[in-house]
Amino acid sequence: MATSVLVVDDSALMRRALKGMLVDAGDFEVHTARNGVDALDQLDRVHPDVVTLDVNMPEMDGLTCLAEIMAKHPTPVVMVSSLTDHNALVTLEALQLGAVDYVPKPGGTVSLNIDEVAAELVNKVRGAAKARIKRARRGVAPPVREHLSSERNQVDLVLIGSSTGGPALLSELLPQLPGTLAAPVVVAQHIPASFTAPLARRLDDACSLRVHEVDRVMTLRRGNVYIGRGGADVLVARRADGMIVKSSPADPQYRWHPSVDRLVQSASRCADPQRLVCVLLTGMGDDGAAAMAAVRIAGGRTIAESQETAVVWGMPGELVRRGGATEVLPAYEIAGRLVDWVR
């Protein structure tokens, strides 16, 4: 059965281009809307499986339209935006408000290969069609309570991997962690490079922990969160005076960046895996599953987000299938388990 898509853009040329990319893939039924008002008028008639939404539109901008969609017609939304600093901020806000994913707009300020854009659009729309938008207790952040676990070995480092749906979930999870958390946290979130600095700033404002974008070599310190820069890989290394985190050019042998697998592998080489805690959150694909399963085999502890709350249960689901999850928890229980484990 064809996936129904509503393409929303104020440019007739862009509507034709995006529609053509999806129609050429062969398994989409595509409708178009010229702006946010038109899109909202069509939702009751079209009932799309996915909406692609432009950021800048007259009459009703993308964020306003997104808020209306989520309130009245919860539907997976993929934002389509050019790679400008302003649009990066708006698109990041959209991801935190509930948009499932983002694709670059062809013909923007950055030269983009049209075939690559088409492939990315098709893959992300297909992934969005499987996303869970209405999830039990999503957005509820009860007070963190200790779990009386018998496992009390020292934790040197917490590693978190996430992709589709990750920015919104990180905005819920990290503010629940206390500023006294006794281990540094390193995050590999699949996201464009222009998004990570504003994401880190937003999280820093919301968290008791200090949050940084990894844009240089940084010493790992407890009470701090380090967000890997988009478009590159984030690695942990050891020096004479302790562990560091650094940004490294994306390794082409890994499909997604920052690579969760590469982050966890680097940490496992310079820290005792038994003193690592790894968390794999929502996302398409399988990034992080192999490396985190290896950590568990070596005696470390791992958490997979449960299917109950994951926007896309690809990455955490693969960790569970590999037998690599110490615990499988809904998003609203993960912070409590981390506080319990990281003493």
Secondary structure, 3 states (H helix, E strand, C coil): CCEEEEEECCCHHHHHHHHHHHHHHCCEEEEEECCHHHHHHHHHHHCCCEEEEECCCCCCCHHHHHHHHHHHCCCCEEEEECCCHHHHHHHHHHHHHCCCEEEECCCCCCCCCHHHHHHHHHHHHHHHHCCCCCCCCCCCCCCCCCCCCCCCCCCCEEEEEECCCHHHHHHHHHHHCCCCCCCCEEEEECCCHHHHHHHHHHHHHHCCCEEEEECCCEECCCCEEEEECCCEEEEEEEECCEEEEEEEECCCCCCCCCCHHHHHHHHHHHCCHHHEEEEECCECCCCCHHHHHHHHHCCCEEEEECCCCCCCECHHHHHHHCCCCCEEECHHHHHHHHHHHCC
